[in-house]
Amino acid sequence: MNELVAKIKELSNAFFMDAELQTEKGNKAAGTRARKASLELEKLLKEFRKASLEEAKK
């Protein structure tokens, strides 16, 4: 589970950097990367929710 949290943290940092580039500088490629990261984050967060529920049952 620690590995999953680390992946989420890394990907969220990348998302925020790209989102900031898009909003502040109008960088279209950064917007594309941010959207891709948001989809990957969604998947990882769903995995985290499942893992968290399993840990809580122990």
MARDRENBA-34576 format. One record per residue: residue in three letters; x, y, z of N, C-alpha, C, O in turn. Coordinates in steps of 0.05 Angstrom, whole numbers, plus 5000, padded with zeros to 4 digits. Layout:
<atoms>
<atom aa="ala" n_u="X" n_v="Y" n_w="Z" ca_u="X" ca_v="Y" ca_w="Z" c_u="X" c_v="Y" c_w="Z" o_u="X" o_v="Y" o_w="Z"/>
...
</atoms>
This chain:
<atoms>
<atom aa="met" n_u="5016" n_v="4976" n_w="5000" ca_u="5000" ca_v="5000" ca_w="5000" c_u="5018" c_v="5025" c_w="5000" o_u="5010" o_v="5046" o_w="4989"/>
<atom aa="asn" n_u="5041" n_v="5024" n_w="5013" ca_u="5059" ca_v="5047" ca_w="5013" c_u="5068" c_v="5054" c_w="4984" o_u="5071" o_v="5077" o_w="4978"/>
<atom aa="glu" n_u="5072" n_v="5033" n_w="4968" ca_u="5080" ca_v="5037" ca_w="4940" c_u="5058" c_v="5052" c_w="4925" o_u="5064" o_v="5070" o_w="4909"/>
<atom aa="leu" n_u="5033" n_v="5044" n_w="4930" ca_u="5010" ca_v="5056" ca_w="4917" c_u="5008" c_v="5086" c_w="4924" o_u="5003" o_v="5103" o_w="4907"/>
<atom aa="val" n_u="5012" n_v="5092" n_w="4950" ca_u="5011" ca_v="5120" ca_w="4959" c_u="5033" c_v="5136" c_w="4946" o_u="5029" o_v="5159" o_w="4939"/>
<atom aa="ala" n_u="5057" n_v="5124" n_w="4944" ca_u="5079" ca_v="5138" ca_w="4931" c_u="5073" c_v="5144" c_w="4902" o_u="5080" o_v="5166" o_w="4892"/>
<atom aa="lys" n_u="5061" n_v="5125" n_w="4888" ca_u="5053" ca_v="5130" ca_w="4859" c_u="5033" c_v="5152" c_w="4857" o_u="5035" o_v="5169" o_w="4839"/>
<atom aa="ile" n_u="5013" n_v="5152" n_w="4875" ca_u="4993" ca_v="5173" ca_w="4875" c_u="5005" c_v="5200" c_w="4879" o_u="4999" o_v="5220" o_w="4866"/>
<atom aa="lys" n_u="5024" n_v="5202" n_w="4899" ca_u="5037" ca_v="5227" ca_w="4905" c_u="5053" c_v="5237" c_w="4881" o_u="5052" o_v="5261" o_w="4874"/>
<atom aa="glu" n_u="5068" n_v="5219" n_w="4869" ca_u="5085" ca_v="5227" ca_w="4846" c_u="5068" c_v="5237" c_w="4823" o_u="5074" o_v="5257" o_w="4810"/>
<atom aa="leu" n_u="5047" n_v="5222" n_w="4817" ca_u="5029" ca_v="5229" ca_w="4794" c_u="5014" c_v="5255" c_w="4800" o_u="5010" o_v="5271" o_w="4782"/>
<atom aa="ser" n_u="5006" n_v="5259" n_w="4825" ca_u="4991" ca_v="5284" ca_w="4831" c_u="5010" c_v="5308" c_w="4829" o_u="5001" o_v="5329" o_w="4820"/>
<atom aa="asn" n_u="5035" n_v="5305" n_w="4836" ca_u="5054" ca_v="5327" ca_w="4833" c_u="5058" c_v="5334" c_w="4804" o_u="5059" o_v="5357" o_w="4796"/>
<atom aa="ala" n_u="5060" n_v="5313" n_w="4787" ca_u="5063" ca_v="5318" ca_w="4758" c_u="5038" c_v="5331" c_w="4747" o_u="5039" o_v="5349" o_w="4730"/>
<atom aa="phe" n_u="5014" n_v="5323" n_w="4756" ca_u="4989" ca_v="5335" ca_w="4748" c_u="4988" c_v="5365" c_w="4754" o_u="4982" o_v="5381" o_w="4737"/>
<atom aa="phe" n_u="4995" n_v="5371" n_w="4779" ca_u="4994" ca_v="5399" ca_w="4787" c_u="5014" c_v="5417" c_w="4772" o_u="5008" o_v="5440" o_w="4765"/>
<atom aa="met" n_u="5037" n_v="5406" n_w="4766" ca_u="5057" ca_v="5421" ca_w="4751" c_u="5046" c_v="5427" c_w="4723" o_u="5048" o_v="5449" o_w="4713"/>
<atom aa="asp" n_u="5035" n_v="5406" n_w="4710" ca_u="5025" ca_v="5409" ca_w="4682" c_u="5001" c_v="5427" c_w="4682" o_u="4997" o_v="5444" o_w="4664"/>
<atom aa="ala" n_u="4983" n_v="5424" n_w="4701" ca_u="4959" ca_v="5441" ca_w="4702" c_u="4967" c_v="5470" c_w="4706" o_u="4954" o_v="5488" o_w="4694"/>
<atom aa="glu" n_u="4987" n_v="5475" n_w="4722" ca_u="4996" ca_v="5503" ca_w="4727" c_u="5008" c_v="5514" c_w="4701" o_u="5003" o_v="5538" o_w="4694"/>
<atom aa="leu" n_u="5023" n_v="5498" n_w="4687" ca_u="5035" ca_v="5508" ca_w="4661" c_u="5013" c_v="5515" c_w="4641" o_u="5014" o_v="5535" o_w="4627"/>
<atom aa="gln" n_u="4992" n_v="5499" n_w="4641" ca_u="4970" ca_v="5504" ca_w="4622" c_u="4955" c_v="5529" c_w="4630" o_u="4950" o_v="5546" o_w="4613"/>
<atom aa="thr" n_u="4949" n_v="5532" n_w="4655" ca_u="4932" ca_v="5556" ca_w="4663" c_u="4948" c_v="5582" c_w="4663" o_u="4937" o_v="5602" o_w="4656"/>
<atom aa="glu" n_u="4973" n_v="5581" n_w="4671" ca_u="4989" ca_v="5605" ca_w="4672" c_u="5002" c_v="5613" c_w="4646" o_u="5005" o_v="5637" o_w="4640"/>
<atom aa="lys" n_u="5011" n_v="5594" n_w="4631" ca_u="5026" ca_v="5600" ca_w="4607" c_u="5012" c_v="5592" c_w="4581" o_u="5022" o_v="5597" o_w="4559"/>
<atom aa="gly" n_u="4988" n_v="5579" n_w="4583" ca_u="4974" ca_v="5570" ca_w="4560" c_u="4987" c_v="5548" c_w="4544" o_u="4982" o_v="5545" o_w="4520"/>
<atom aa="asn" n_u="5003" n_v="5532" n_w="4558" ca_u="5017" ca_v="5509" ca_w="4545" c_u="4998" c_v="5487" c_w="4540" o_u="4989" o_v="5473" o_w="4558"/>
<atom aa="lys" n_u="4991" n_v="5483" n_w="4514" ca_u="4971" ca_v="5463" ca_w="4507" c_u="4981" c_v="5434" c_w="4512" o_u="4965" o_v="5417" o_w="4520"/>
<atom aa="ala" n_u="5006" n_v="5429" n_w="4507" ca_u="5017" ca_v="5402" ca_w="4512" c_u="5016" c_v="5395" c_w="4542" o_u="5011" o_v="5372" o_w="4549"/>
<atom aa="ala" n_u="5020" n_v="5415" n_w="4559" ca_u="5018" ca_v="5410" ca_w="4588" c_u="4990" c_v="5403" c_w="4595" o_u="4985" o_v="5387" o_w="4613"/>
<atom aa="gly" n_u="4971" n_v="5415" n_w="4582" ca_u="4942" ca_v="5409" ca_w="4587" c_u="4936" c_v="5380" c_w="4580" o_u="4922" o_v="5367" o_w="4594"/>
<atom aa="thr" n_u="4947" n_v="5371" n_w="4558" ca_u="4944" ca_v="5343" ca_w="4550" c_u="4956" c_v="5324" c_w="4570" o_u="4943" o_v="5304" o_w="4578"/>
<atom aa="arg" n_u="4980" n_v="5331" n_w="4580" ca_u="4992" ca_v="5314" ca_w="4600" c_u="4976" c_v="5314" c_w="4626" o_u="4974" o_v="5294" o_w="4639"/>
<atom aa="ala" n_u="4966" n_v="5337" n_w="4633" ca_u="4950" ca_v="5339" ca_w="4658" c_u="4924" c_v="5322" c_w="4656" o_u="4917" o_v="5309" o_w="4675"/>
<atom aa="arg" n_u="4911" n_v="5323" n_w="4633" ca_u="4887" ca_v="5307" ca_w="4629" c_u="4894" c_v="5277" c_w="4631" o_u="4879" o_v="5261" o_w="4643"/>
<atom aa="lys" n_u="4916" n_v="5269" n_w="4619" ca_u="4924" ca_v="5241" ca_w="4620" c_u="4930" c_v="5233" c_w="4648" o_u="4922" o_v="5211" o_w="4657"/>
<atom aa="ala" n_u="4944" n_v="5250" n_w="4663" ca_u="4951" ca_v="5244" ca_w="4691" c_u="4925" c_v="5242" c_w="4708" o_u="4924" o_v="5226" o_w="4726"/>
<atom aa="ser" n_u="4905" n_v="5258" n_w="4702" ca_u="4881" ca_v="5257" ca_w="4717" c_u="4866" c_v="5230" c_w="4714" o_u="4855" o_v="5220" o_w="4733"/>
<atom aa="leu" n_u="4868" n_v="5220" n_w="4690" ca_u="4856" ca_v="5193" ca_w="4685" c_u="4871" c_v="5171" c_w="4700" o_u="4859" o_v="5153" o_w="4711"/>
<atom aa="glu" n_u="4897" n_v="5173" n_w="4700" ca_u="4914" ca_v="5154" ca_w="4714" c_u="4910" c_v="5156" c_w="4744" o_u="4909" o_v="5136" o_w="4758"/>
<atom aa="leu" n_u="4907" n_v="5181" n_w="4754" ca_u="4902" ca_v="5185" ca_w="4782" c_u="4876" c_v="5173" c_w="4790" o_u="4873" o_v="5161" o_w="4812"/>
<atom aa="glu" n_u="4856" n_v="5175" n_w="4773" ca_u="4829" ca_v="5164" ca_w="4779" c_u="4832" c_v="5133" c_w="4784" o_u="4820" o_v="5123" o_w="4803"/>
<atom aa="lys" n_u="4847" n_v="5120" n_w="4767" ca_u="4850" ca_v="5091" ca_w="4769" c_u="4865" c_v="5084" c_w="4795" o_u="4858" o_v="5066" o_w="4809"/>
<atom aa="leu" n_u="4887" n_v="5099" n_w="4801" ca_u="4902" ca_v="5094" ca_w="4825" c_u="4886" c_v="5099" c_w="4850" o_u="4889" o_v="5085" o_w="4870"/>
<atom aa="leu" n_u="4870" n_v="5120" n_w="4850" ca_u="4854" ca_v="5126" ca_w="4873" c_u="4833" c_v="5104" c_w="4878" o_u="4826" o_v="5098" o_w="4901"/>
<atom aa="lys" n_u="4822" n_v="5093" n_w="4857" ca_u="4803" ca_v="5071" ca_w="4860" c_u="4817" c_v="5046" c_w="4872" o_u="4806" o_v="5032" o_w="4889"/>
<atom aa="glu" n_u="4842" n_v="5041" n_w="4863" ca_u="4858" ca_v="5019" ca_w="4875" c_u="4863" c_v="5025" c_w="4904" o_u="4862" o_v="5006" o_w="4920"/>
<atom aa="phe" n_u="4870" n_v="5050" n_w="4911" ca_u="4875" ca_v="5056" ca_w="4938" c_u="4851" c_v="5052" c_w="4956" o_u="4853" o_v="5041" o_w="4978"/>
<atom aa="arg" n_u="4827" n_v="5059" n_w="4945" ca_u="4803" ca_v="5055" ca_w="4961" c_u="4798" c_v="5026" c_w="4967" o_u="4791" o_v="5019" o_w="4989"/>
<atom aa="lys" n_u="4803" n_v="5009" n_w="4947" ca_u="4799" ca_v="4980" ca_w="4951" c_u="4819" c_v="4970" c_w="4971" o_u="4812" o_v="4954" o_w="4989"/>
<atom aa="ala" n_u="4844" n_v="4978" n_w="4969" ca_u="4865" ca_v="4969" ca_w="4987" c_u="4860" c_v="4979" c_w="5015" o_u="4865" o_v="4965" o_w="5035"/>
<atom aa="ser" n_u="4851" n_v="5003" n_w="5017" ca_u="4845" ca_v="5015" ca_w="5043" c_u="4823" c_v="5000" c_w="5057" o_u="4824" o_v="4994" o_w="5081"/>
<atom aa="leu" n_u="4802" n_v="4993" n_w="5042" ca_u="4780" ca_v="4977" ca_w="5054" c_u="4789" c_v="4950" c_w="5063" o_u="4780" o_v="4940" o_w="5084"/>
<atom aa="glu" n_u="4807" n_v="4937" n_w="5048" ca_u="4817" ca_v="4911" ca_w="5056" c_u="4834" c_v="4913" c_w="5081" o_u="4832" o_v="4896" o_w="5099"/>
<atom aa="glu" n_u="4850" n_v="4934" n_w="5083" ca_u="4866" ca_v="4939" ca_w="5107" c_u="4848" c_v="4943" c_w="5132" o_u="4855" o_v="4934" o_w="5154"/>
<atom aa="ala" n_u="4827" n_v="4958" n_w="5128" ca_u="4809" ca_v="4964" ca_w="5150" c_u="4795" c_v="4939" c_w="5160" o_u="4787" o_v="4938" o_w="5184"/>
<atom aa="lys" n_u="4791" n_v="4919" n_w="5143" ca_u="4777" ca_v="4894" ca_w="5151" c_u="4795" c_v="4876" c_w="5168" o_u="4785" o_v="4858" o_w="5181"/>
<atom aa="lys" n_u="4821" n_v="4881" n_w="5167" ca_u="4840" ca_v="4863" ca_w="5182" c_u="4839" c_v="4868" c_w="5212" o_u="4853" o_v="4855" o_w="5227"/>
</atoms>
